[in-house]
Amino acid sequence: MRTGYYTHPDCSLHEMGPHHPECPARLAAIEDRLLAAGLDWTLARPEVPLADESALELAHSALHIAELREKGQTCDSYAWIDPDTIMNPHTWQAARRAAGAAIAATDAVLGGTLDNAFCAVRPPGHHAMRAQSMGFCFLNNVAVAARHALDVHGLQRVAIVDFDVHHGNGTEDIFAGDERVLMVSFFQHPFYPFTGTDHPASNMLNVPVPAYSGGAQVREIVQHTWLPRLRSFAPQMLFVSAGFDAHREDDMGQMGLVEADYAWITRALRSLAAEVCQGRIVSCLEGGYNLSALGRSVTEHIRVLAGLDE
């Protein structure tokens, strides 16, 4: 398998204070674990461009983009979006770089240069709504990439899979009612952002799960709820909002997944993609805040994407 690994130093310049869980050390932890596992040399590392604002406007309002740009250009220390979401002078560049990675990965996979790709980027994206930043997220990387696949490459159907412990309310806000897109997810409920259960649109397959749910429950959801719906929809490309904060060691949530569960989920998605969309997968980092668990889980996710688990 030709697997791309997209990351950039700009993504480590964004930070939200010395004790914030969404921190630059997350990317360092992933890099360290990939190196220790001997996977570093197996992955293609393409260049990561800055996303053009016209590309961002496929998923976000022009006013939202303009407000972020202005805050980013005038911020000399920290600028609060909400109590948990903070810009520094590098945030706007990092956010454009993260979205640019997702777009470039989509181009490479659709162009046949890569079979699949993982974007180790931050800020994350799945809470970013069409006109609002929240939940550590400024731009919705997966949504921008999915709209790029639809509107620039001309695909007719794409699917988004979200296995973060939190509901991807931003992605739902952007795509609810768009029948070209099927979004499937599980998420701890009730839990931040307290969405996803009140009359979701028909193209949203939301599966709320209670706290302390573990791998057995999640595998049942994937096997018997996600996969039949995805197979029926037959997407031409699969996008993954890859959050690893449902890990049992991550105190950001209260679920009980382990690395083997993330490998199993990835294997199921890889098999489905091989069946319905020529193996095309672009995965983007979302949550995951226990550094050790994050590094181990991402490594297993990438190992399976690259076909090195066999």
LUMDRENDREN-969493 format. One record per atom (N, C-alpha, C, CB): residue in three letters; x negated, z, y negated. Coordinates in steps of 0.1 Angstrom, whole numbers, plus 2048, in hexadecimal, padded with zeros to 3 digits. Atoms other than C-alpha are relative to their C-alpha. Glycine has a CB too. Layout:
REM LUMDRENDREN-969493
alaXZY
...
***
This chain:
REM LUMDRENDREN-969493
met7F880080C
met800800800
met7F78007F4
met80A80C800
arg80780080D
arg7F47F87DD
arg8088097F6
arg7FE7F27FA
thr7F97F6808
thr7FD8177C9
thr7F88027F3
thr80180E808
gly8067FE80D
gly7F681A7A4
gly80280F7FB
gly8067F77F6
tyr8007F3805
tyr7EE83B793
tyr7FE7FF7F1
tyr7F680A806
tyr80180380F
tyr7F683A76D
tyr7FF80E7F9
tyr80D7F97FC
thr8017F4808
thr7EA855756
thr7F77FD7F4
thr7FA80C808
his80880380B
his7D8858735
his7FC80D7F9
his8087F67F6
pro8047F4807
pro7C4872721
pro80A8047F5
pro7F37FE7FA
asp7F67FD80A
asp7DF870705
asp80A80A805
asp8067F47FA
cys7F67F87FA
cys7F788171D
cys7FC80F800
cys8047FB80D
ser8057F3800
ser7E18A071D
ser7FE8067F2
ser7F3801807
leu8017FB80D
leu7E08A36F7
leu80C8067FB
leu7FB7F47F7
his7F47F9803
his8048AC6F4
his80080E806
his80C7F7805
glu7FE7F37FB
glu8098D16F7
glu8098087F7
glu7F2808801
met7F67F9808
met8238EA6EC
met7FE80F7FF
met80E7FE808
gly8047F2802
gly81090A6E8
gly7F980680C
gly80D8097FD
pro8097FB7F6
pro7F891F6FD
pro80780580D
pro7F780B7FB
his7F97FA7F4
his81292E715
his80C7F8805
his80580E7FC
his7F58087FC
his82A911719
his7FD7FA80E
his8027F47F6
pro8028057F2
pro82F90773E
pro7FE7F1801
pro80C804808
glu80280E800
glu8308E2736
glu7F37FD7F8
glu80C7F87FA
cys80D7FF806
cys80B8E172F
cys7F67F5805
cys7F980E802
pro80A80A7FC
pro7ED8C9731
pro7FA80380E
pro7F57FE7F6
ala8067FD7F4
ala7E08DC74F
ala8077FB80C
ala7FF80F802
arg7F98067F5
arg7FB8CD764
arg7FA7F3805
arg80F7FD7FC
leu80680C7FC
leu7EA8AB764
leu7F2802806
leu7FE7F67F4
ala80D7FC7FB
ala7C88BB76A
ala80280580F
ala7F980A7F8
ala7FE7FB7F2
ala7D68CD789
ala8037F480A
ala80C809800
ile7FD80B7F7
ile7E38AC797
ile7F37F8803
ile80A7F67F9
glu80C8077FE
glu7C289A791
glu7F680880A
glu7F97FE7F3
asp8087F87F8
asp7AF8B77A1
asp8047FF80F
asp7FF80F7FC
arg7FB8007F2
arg7C58B77C0
arg7FE7F2807
arg80E804801
leu80280D7FB
leu7C38917C4
leu7F17FE804
leu8047F57F6
leu80E8017FD
leu79D8937C3
leu7FC80880C
leu7F88057F4
ala8037F77F4
ala79C8B07DC
ala8057FA80D
ala80580D7FE
ala7FA8067F5
ala7B289C7F3
ala7FA7F3804
ala80F7FE7FE
gly80680D7FD
gly79D87D7F2
gly8087F47FC
gly7FC7FF80E
leu7F780B803
leu7B98687E3
leu7FC7F97F3
leu80E8057FF
asp80380680D
asp7AA8617C1
asp7FB7F2801
asp7F58097F9
trp80680D7FF
trp7968437CC
trp8097F5806
trp7F3801808
thr7F78097F9
thr7B38337DF
thr80A7FA7F6
thr80780780B
leu7F5804809
leu7C982E7C0
leu7FB7F77F5
leu80680C7FA
ala80280880C
ala7C98127A6
ala8038087F4
ala8087F3801
arg7FD7F980D
arg7C6820783
arg8007F67F5
arg7F480B7FE
pro7FF80A80B
pro7D380676B
pro8008067F2
pro80D7F7802
glu7FF7FC80E
glu7D2807745
glu80E8057FD
glu7FB7F57F7
val7F37FB804
val7EE81A735
val8027FD7F1
val801810802
pro7FD80380E
pro7FC80B715
pro8098097F9
pro8067F17FF
leu7F67F9808
leu81081A6F9
leu80D7F8801
leu7FB8037F2
ala7F3807800
ala8358126FC
ala8037FB7F2
ala80B808806
asp7FB80580D
asp8417FC6DF
asp80E8077FE
asp8027F1800
glu7F37F9804
glu85F80B6CC
glu80C7F7805
glu8008027F1
ser7F58097FB
ser8747EC6D6
ser80380380F
ser7FC7F27FE
ala7FE7FD7F2
ala86F7F66FA
ala80780E802
ala7F3801808
leu7FA7F3800
leu87981A6F3
leu80F7FF7FC
leu7F980A7F6
glu7F2801805
glu89980E6E2
glu8097FA80B
glu8007F67F4
leu7F88047F4
leu8A5800704
leu80780C805
leu7F87FA80B
ala7F97F37FB
ala8AD82570D
ala80380A7F5
ala7F680680A
his7FE7F680A
his8AC8376EC
his8057FA7F3
his7F38087FD
ser7FB80580D
ser8BD8346CA
ser7F47FE7F6
ser80A8097FA
ala80B80280A
ala8A88266AE
ala7FE80C7F7
ala8047F37F7
leu8017F4809
leu8B0845699
leu7F880B808
leu80D8057FD
his8087F67F8
his8A285C6B5
his7F17FC800
his80580080E
ile80E804800
ile8828486B7
ile7FA8027F2
ile7FF7F1805
ala8057FF80E
ala87E847691
ala7FE80F7FD
ala80A7FA7F6
glu8027F2803
glu88386D68F
glu7F4806808
glu80D808804
leu80C7FB7F8
leu8698746AB
leu7F37FA7F9
leu8017FB80E
arg80C806806
arg85085C69A
arg7FD8087F3
arg8027F17FD
glu8027F980D
glu85586D678
glu7FB80E802
glu80D8007F8
lys8057F27FD
lys851890687
lys7F2800805
lys80A807809
gly80D8017FB
gly83388569A
gly7F57FD7F6
gly8007F680B
gln80A80580A
gln82287567C
gln7FE80B7F5
gln8047F37FA
thr8027F680B
thr828893665
thr7FD80D805
thr80D8007F8
cys8037F37FA
cys8228AF67D
cys7F28037FF
cys80580180F
asp80E7FC801
asp8028C2676
asp7FD80C809
asp7FC8037F2
ser8027F57F7
ser8078DE68F
ser80A7FF80B
ser80180E7F8
tyr7F58017F6
tyr8278E36A2
tyr80D7FD7F9
tyr80180D808
ala7F3802805
ala84A8D669C
ala80A80280B
ala8017F17FA
trp7F67FC7F6
trp8678E56AF
trp80C7F6801
trp80580F7FE
ile7F48087FD
ile8818CE6BE
ile80C809804
ile7FE7F580B
asp7F87F57FC
asp8928EB6CF
asp7F780C804
asp80A7FC80C
pro8097F47FD
pro88590E6DA
pro7F67FD80B
pro80880B804
asp8098037F5
asp8748FE6F9
asp7F97F37FE
asp80880080D
thr80580E802
thr86B8DB6EC
thr7F97FF7F3
thr80C7F6802
ile8087FF80C
ile84F8D96D3
ile7F77F47FF
ile7F880D800
met80A80B802
met83B8BC6C4
met7F48067FA
met8077F57F7
asn80C7FD807
asn8178BE6BA
asn7FB7F27FA
asn7F5806809
pro80480C806
pro8038A36A7
pro7FE7F480A
pro7F48027F8
his80380A7F6
his7FD8906C8
his80C7FC808
his7F5805809
thr7F48027F7
thr8208916D7
thr8057F2800
thr80A80A7FC
trp7FA80E801
trp82D8706CA
trp7F77F6807
trp8017FC7F1
gln8098097F9
gln80E85E6D7
gln80180280F
gln7F28027FB
ala7FF7FD7F2
ala8108706F8
ala80E7FB806
ala7FF80F803
ala7F38057FB
ala8358686FC
ala8017F1801
ala80C8057F7
arg80180F7FF
arg8308436F4
arg7F77FC80C
arg7FB7FA7F3
arg8098037F5
arg81384370D
arg80780280E
arg7F3808800
ala7F97FD7F4
ala829853728
ala80A7F5803
ala80780E800
ala7F680A7FE
ala84583A723
ala7F87F2803
ala8097FE7F4
gly80880C7FE
gly82A81E722
gly7FB7FF80E
gly7F57FF7F6
ala8058007F2
ala81D829744
ala80B7FB809
ala7FB80E804
ala7F58047F8
ala840826753
ala8037F17FF
ala80C8087FD
ile7FD80F802
ile845803744
ile7F57F8807
ile8007FD7F1
ala80B8087FA
ala8227F774F
ala80180180F
ala7F38057FB
ala7FF7FF7F2
ala828804772
ala80C7F7805
ala80380F804
thr7F48097FD
thr84A7F2773
thr7FB7F1800
thr80B8027F7
asp80580D800
asp8397D2769
asp7F77FC80B
asp7F87FD7F2
ala8098037F5
ala81E7D5783
ala8077FF80D
ala7F580B800
val7F98007F3
val8357DD79F
val8097F3801
val80980D802
leu7F780C800
leu84E7C1796
leu7F77F3801
leu8098007F4
gly80980C800
gly8307A9791
gly7F97FF80D
gly7F78017F5
gly8078017F3
gly8237B17B4
gly7F2805800
gly8007F2805
thr80E7FA801
thr8027C07A8
thr7FF80D808
thr7FC8027F2
leu8007F47F9
leu80C7E17B7
leu80D801808
leu80080C7F6
asp7F47FD7F8
asp8247EC7D2
asp80980B7FA
asp7FD80380F
asn7F87F5806
asn82E80C7C1
asn7F68077F6
asn80580A80A
ala8097F980A
ala8208247A6
ala80680E7FD
ala8007F87F3
phe7FD7F2805
phe81F84879B
phe7FB8017F2
phe7FB80B80A
cys8057FD80E
cys81D851776
cys7FE80E7FE
cys80B7FA7F6
ala8037F2803
ala80C872770
ala7FF8017F1
ala7F2804807
val7FF80080F
val81787574C
val80880C7FC
val8077F37FC
arg7F87F6807
arg82588E734
arg7FF7FC7F1
arg7FA80F803
pro7F47F87FC
pro83A896721
pro8097F980B
pro8088037F4
pro7F68057F6
pro85489373D
pro80B7FA7F8
pro80480B809
gly7F6808807
gly874880736
gly80E802803
gly7FD7F2802
his7F38027FB
his89388674A
his80B8087F8
his80180380E
his7F67F9808
his8A489E731
his8027F97F2
his7FB80E7FD
ala7FF80780D
ala89E886713
ala80D7F7801
ala7F47F87FD
met7F4807801
met8C087870A
met7FE7F47F7
met80C8087FB
arg80180C808
arg8C78576F8
arg7FC8047F2
arg80D7F8800
ala8037FD80E
ala8C68696D6
ala7FC80E7FE
ala80D7FD7F8
gln8037F2802
gln8B988C6DD
gln7F480380A
gln80C809803
ser80B7FA7F8
ser89889C6EA
ser80580E804
ser7F38007F8
met7FE7F27FC
met89B8BC6FE
met7F980380D
met810802802
gly8057FD7F3
gly88E8CE71C
gly7F27FC803
gly8097FB80B
phe80E8057FF
phe8698C6716
phe7FF7F17FF
phe7FA80580D
cys80080F7FF
cys8728A1714
cys8037FA7F3
cys80A7FB80B
phe7FE80780C
phe8718896F7
phe8057F2802
phe7F28007F8
leu7FC80D7FC
leu874866706
leu80280080F
leu7F67F57FC
asn7FC8007F2
asn88485F727
asn7F87F4807
asn80F7FE802
asn80980A7FA
asn86884D73A
asn8067F780B
asn7F4807805
val7F98087F5
val87C843759
val80B7F77FA
val80580A80A
ala7F6808806
ala899837744
ala7FB7F47F9
ala8098097F7
val80680B807
val88382272E
val7FB7F580A
val7F48047F7
ala80580A7F6
ala87381274D
ala80B7F9807
ala7F780880A
ala7F58077F9
ala89480C75E
ala8077F67F8
ala80A80B805
arg7FA80A809
arg8A37FB740
arg7F67F47FE
arg8038067F2
his80980B801
his8837E673D
his8017F780D
his7F1806800
ala7FE8087F3
ala8887DB762
ala80D7F87FF
ala80080980C
leu7F3807801
leu8AC7D275A
leu8007F57F5
leu80B80A7FE
asp7FE80880B
asp8AA7C3738
asp7F57F67FD
asp8028097F4
val80C809802
val8877B4737
val7FD7F780D
val7F48087FC
his8028087F3
his8827AA75C
his80C7FA806
his7F980A80A
gly7F48067FB
gly8A67A2762
gly80580580D
gly7FE7F2801
leu7FA7FB7F4
leu8AD7B8780
leu80F8037FE
leu7F880D805
gln7F17FD801
gln8D27BE787
gln80380E805
gln8077F6809
arg7FD7F37FB
arg8D07DF799
arg7F3808801
arg80880080D
val80B7F67FE
val8B87FD797
val80680D803
val7F68007F4
ala7FC7F27FD
ala8BA8207A5
ala7F680A7FB
ala80280280F
ile8087F5804
ile8AD840797
ile80280C809
ile8028047F1
val8007F47F7
val8A585D7AE
val7FA80C7F8
val7F97FE80E
asp8057F5807
asp8A087F79E
asp80080D809
asp8088037F3
phe8007F47F7
phe89489D7B3
phe7FA80C7F8
phe7F87FD80C
asp8047F4808
asp88B8B5796
asp80A80B803
asp7FF7FC7F1
val7F77F47FE
val8998D8799
val80B8007F5
val7F980D7FF
his7F680080B
his8AC8D1778
his8077F2800
his7F98037F2
his7F980C801
his8C78B7773
his7FA7F77F5
his80F8037FD
gly80580A809
gly8BB897762
gly80B7FC7F6
gly7FA7F4807
asn7F5803809
asn8D5899746
asn7FD7F57F7
asn80380C7F9
gly80380B809
gly8C2881730
gly8027F3806
gly7F28027FB
thr7FE80C7F9
thr8C186674A
thr80F7FD802
thr7F980080E
glu7F18027FE
glu8E686B751
glu8067FC7F3
glu80680D805
asp7FA80480D
asp8EE86972C
asp7FD7F17FD
asp7FA8097F5
ile80480D803
ile8DB848729
ile8087F6809
ile7F17FE801
phe7FB80A7F7
phe8EA837748
phe80E802805
phe7F780080C
ala7F27FD7FB
ala90C84774F
ala8097F47FC
ala80680D7FA
gly7F780B802
gly92482A754
gly7FA7F2801
gly8078017F3
asp80780D7FE
asp90980F757
asp7FF7FD80F
asp7F28017F9
glu7FF8037F2
glu912800778
glu7F47F8806
glu80C7F8803
arg80C8067FB
arg8F07EF77B
arg7F680B805
arg7F97F87F5
val8097F47FC
val8E1812781
val80780A808
val7FA8067F3
leu7FB7F57F8
leu8E782B79C
leu7F680B7FF
leu8027FC80F
met8087F4801
met8D984E796
met80480A80B
met8008067F2
val7FD7F67F6
val8D78667B3
val7F680C7FD
val7FE7FB80F
ser8087F4803
ser8CB88A7AF
ser80580C808
ser7FF8037F1
phe7FB7F37FE
phe8CC8AD7BB
phe7FA8097F6
phe7FC80580F
phe8067F780A
phe8C68CB7A4
phe80680E803
phe8037FB7F2
gln7FB7F37FF
gln8CA8F07A4
gln80B8027F6
gln7F580B7FD
his7F47FE809
his8EC8FB796
his80780D804
his80A7F4802
pro80180280F
pro8F690E781
pro7F18037FB
pro80A8087F9
phe80E7FF805
phe8D590976F
phe7FF7F67F4
phe7F67FD80B
tyr80380980B
tyr8C68F9750
tyr8007F1805
tyr7F38047F9
pro7F97FF80D
pro8D28E2741
pro810801801
pro7FD7F37F8
phe7F27FC7FE
phe8F48EC750
phe8097F37FF
phe80580A7F6
thr7F880C800
thr9008C8754
thr8007FA80E
thr7F97F67F6
gly8008077F3
gly9078AF770
gly80B802809
gly7F3802807
thr7F57FD7F7
thr9268BE77F
thr80E7FD7FA
thr7FF80E804
asp7F2802806
asp9428B6766
asp8037F17FF
asp8008077F2
his7FB80E800
his95089476F
his7F57F67FD
his80B7FF7F5
pro80A80A802
pro93187F772
pro8057F2802
pro7F480380A
ala7FC80D7FF
ala93485A76F
ala7FF7FB80F
ala7F87F67F7
ser8008057F2
ser93984578F
ser7F37FC805
ser80A7F5802
asn80E8057FC
asn91583978F
asn7F680C800
asn7FB7F67F6
met8087F4800
met90885D78F
met80380880D
met8028097F4
leu7FE7F87F4
leu90486E7B1
leu7F880D7FF
leu7FB7F880D
asn8067F3803
asn8FD8927A7
asn80480A80B
asn8058057F2
val7FD7F67F5
val8F98AC7C2
val7FA80D7FC
val7F97FB80D
pro8047F3804
pro8F78CF7B4
pro7FE80980C
pro80A8077F6
val8037F77F5
val8E78E97CB
val7FE80E7FB
val7F47FB809
pro8027F2804
pro8E690F7C9
pro7F2804800
pro80880A808
ala80D7FA800
ala8C79237C1
ala7FC80480F
ala7FF80C7F7
tyr8067FC7F3
tyr8B192A7E0
tyr8037F680B
tyr80580D804
ser7FF80B7F7
ser8BA9097F0
ser7F27FB804
ser8087F47FB
gly80D8047FB
gly89D8FD806
gly8007F2805
gly7FC80A80B
gly80280D7FB
gly8908DF817
gly80B7FA809
gly7F37FF807
ala7F68057F7
ala8AA8DD832
ala80D7FB7F9
ala80480B80A
gln7F4804808
gln8C78DB819
gln7FD7F37F9
gln80480B7F6
val80380C808
val8B58C1804
val7FE7F4809
val7F38037F8
arg80180B7F7
arg8AC8AB821
arg80D7FB805
arg7F780480D
glu7F38047FC
glu8D08AB82C
glu8077F87F5
glu80980D803
ile7FB80780B
ile8DA8A0809
ile7FA7F17FF
ile7FD8077F2
val80680D800
val8C1884809
val8047F780B
val7F0801800
gln7FD8087F4
gln8C987882C
gln80E7FB800
gln7FD80880D
his7F28037FE
his8EE87982B
his8087FD7F3
his80780C807
thr7F980380D
thr8F8876806
thr7F97F57F8
thr80180D7F8
trp80880A808
trp8DC8647F3
trp7FF7F3807
trp7F38067FD
leu80580D7FA
leu8D084A80C
leu80C7F7802
leu7F980380C
pro7F580A7FF
pro8F283B815
pro8057FA7F3
pro80C807807
arg7FB80680D
arg8FC8377F1
arg7F57F77FA
arg80280C7F6
leu80B809804
leu8DA8287E8
leu8007F3808
leu7F2807801
arg80080C7F8
arg8DB811805
arg80C7F67FD
arg80180480F
ser7F4808804
ser8FE8057FC
ser7FE7F97F2
ser80C809800
phe80380580D
phe8F38007D8
phe7F67F5800
phe7FC80B7F6
ala80A80A7FE
ala8D57EC7E3
ala7F87FD7F3
ala8057F3805
pro80780380D
pro8BF7F07C3
pro7F57F7803
pro7FB80D7FB
gln80B8097FF
gln8A57D77BC
gln7F38077FC
gln8027F47F6
met80C7F8803
met88D7F27B0
met80480F800
met7F97FC7F3
leu7FD7F2800
leu88B8187B4
leu7F78077F6
leu7FE80580F
phe8077F7809
phe881830799
phe80280F804
phe8047FE7F1
val7FF7F27FB
val8798547A0
val7FC8097F4
val7F780380C
ser8037F5809
ser87B872788
ser7FB80B809
ser80C8047F7
ala8067F87F6
ala86288679C
ala7FC80E7FA
ala7F37F9805
gly8037F2805
gly8658AB792
gly7FD80880D
gly80C8057F9
phe8047F87F4
phe8548C47A9
phe80280F7FE
phe7F17FD803
asp7FD7F2803
asp8638E479B
asp80A806809
asp8048017F1
ala7F87FA7F6
ala87A8E87B8
ala7F880680B
ala80A7F6806
his8097FA7F6
his85B8F47CB
his802810800
his7F27FD7FD
arg7FD7F17FF
arg85F9187D8
arg7F68097F8
arg7FF80480F
glu8097F8808
glu8409237C5
glu8017FE7F1
glu7F27FC804
asp7FE80380F
asp84D9167A3
asp80B8097FB
asp8047F17FE
asp7F67F6805
asp85E932790
asp8087FA7F4
asp7F980C7FB
met7F7806809
met86E919778
met80E7FE806
met7FA7F27FB
gly7F48017F9
gly889915792
gly80180A80B
gly8037F2805
gln7FE7F77F4
gln8969287B1
gln8037F980C
gln80A80A7FD
met7FE8077F4
met89590E7CC
met7F4802809
met8027F17FD
gly80A7FD7F6
gly88090D7EB
gly7F97F5807
gly80680880B
leu80780C7FA
leu8708EB7F1
leu7F1803801
leu8027F47F8
val80E7FF7FE
val84C8E87FD
val7FB7F1800
val7FC80780D
glu80780D800
glu8338CB7FE
glu8067F680A
glu7F1801801
ala7FB8097F5
ala8408BE81F
ala80E7FA7FD
ala80180880D
asp7F3806804
asp8638BA810
asp7FE7F57F7
asp80980B7FA
tyr80280B809
tyr8568A57F4
tyr7FB7F4807
tyr7F68047F5
ala80580B7F8
ala84389080D
ala80B7F9807
ala7F580480A
trp7F48057F8
trp86388C822
trp8097F87F7
trp80780B807
ile7F7807809
ile878882804
ile7F97F37FC
ile8028087F3
thr80780C804
thr85D8697F9
thr8007F680B
thr7F28037FB
arg8008097F4
arg85B85A81C
arg80E7FA801
arg7FC80880D
ala7F28057FF
ala88185681D
ala8027F57F5
ala80A80B7FF
leu7FF80A80B
leu8808447FB
leu7F87F4802
leu7FD8077F2
arg80880C7FD
arg86382E805
arg8067F780A
arg7F2805804
ser7FA8087F6
ser875823824
ser80C7F97FB
ser80480980C
leu7F4807806
leu89581C811
leu7FB7F47F7
leu80880A7F8
ala80580B808
ala8818087F7
ala7FB7F4807
ala7F58067F6
ala80580B7F8
ala8707F4812
ala80C7F8805
ala7F880580B
glu7F48067FA
glu8937EC820
glu8077F87F5
glu80980A806
val7F7806809
val8A57E3800
val7FA7F97F3
val80A80A7FB
cys80580580D
cys88D7DB7E3
cys7F17FD801
cys8028097F5
gln80E8057FE
gln86B7CE7F1
gln7F680C7FD
gln7FD7F57F7
gly8097F4801
gly85D7F27EF
gly7FD8047F1
gly7F37FD806
arg8027FD80E
arg85F7F37C9
arg80480E7FB
arg8077F57F7
ile7FD7F2805
ile85C8177BC
ile7F78027F4
ile7FE80A80B
val8087FA80B
val85082579B
val80580E7FE
val8027F87F2
ser7FD7F1801
ser84F84B79A
ser7F98067F4
ser7FB80780D
cys8067FA80D
cys84985F77A
cys801810801
cys8087FB7F4
leu8007F1800
leu840884778
leu80A8067F6
leu7F28057FD
glu7F77F8808
glu85A89B76B
glu7FB80F800
glu80F7FF805
gly8047F2800
gly8598C1771
gly7F680380B
gly80C808802
gly80A7FA7F7
gly8428D7786
gly7F68087F8
gly7F97F5808
tyr8077F8809
tyr8328F5776
tyr7F780A807
tyr80A8077F7
asn80A7F87F9
asn820909791
asn7F57F6803
asn80680780D
leu80A80A800
leu7FF8F778E
leu7FB7FC80F
leu7F48047F8
ser8048037F3
ser7F48FA7B2
ser80B7F9808
ser7FD80E808
ala7F58077F9
ala8168F17C1
ala8027F27FB
ala80D8087FF
leu7FF80D805
leu8188D47A9
leu7F67F6805
leu7FF8007F0
gly80B8087FC
gly7F68C67B2
gly8027FC80F
gly7F38067FF
arg7FF8037F1
arg7FD8C97D8
arg80C7F7802
arg80280D807
ser7F48087FE
ser8208BA7D5
ser7FF7F27FB
ser80C8067F9
val80380E805
val81689C7C0
val7F77F9809
val7FB8007F2
thr8098067F7
thr7FA8957D7
thr8077FB80D
thr7F580A805
glu7F88057F4
glu8128937F5
glu8097F57FC
glu80880C806
his7F780B805
his82A87E7E1
his7F87F37FF
his8068037F2
ile80880C801
ile80E8657D9
ile7FA7FC80D
ile7F48037F6
arg8058047F3
arg8008667FC
arg80A7F8808
arg7FC80D808
val7F68087FA
val82185A809
val8027F37F9
val80D808801
leu7FF80D807
leu8258407EE
leu7F67F6804
leu8008027F1
ala80B8097FD
ala8038327F7
ala8007FD80F
ala7F38077FC
gly8008027F2
gly80C83281C
gly7F4806808
gly7FF7F1802
leu80B7F97FA
leu7F084A825
leu80480C808
leu7F68047F5
asp7FA7F57F8
asp807862838
asp8017FC80E
asp80D8047FA
glu7FD8057F2
glu80784D858
glu7F37FF808
glu8067F27FF
***
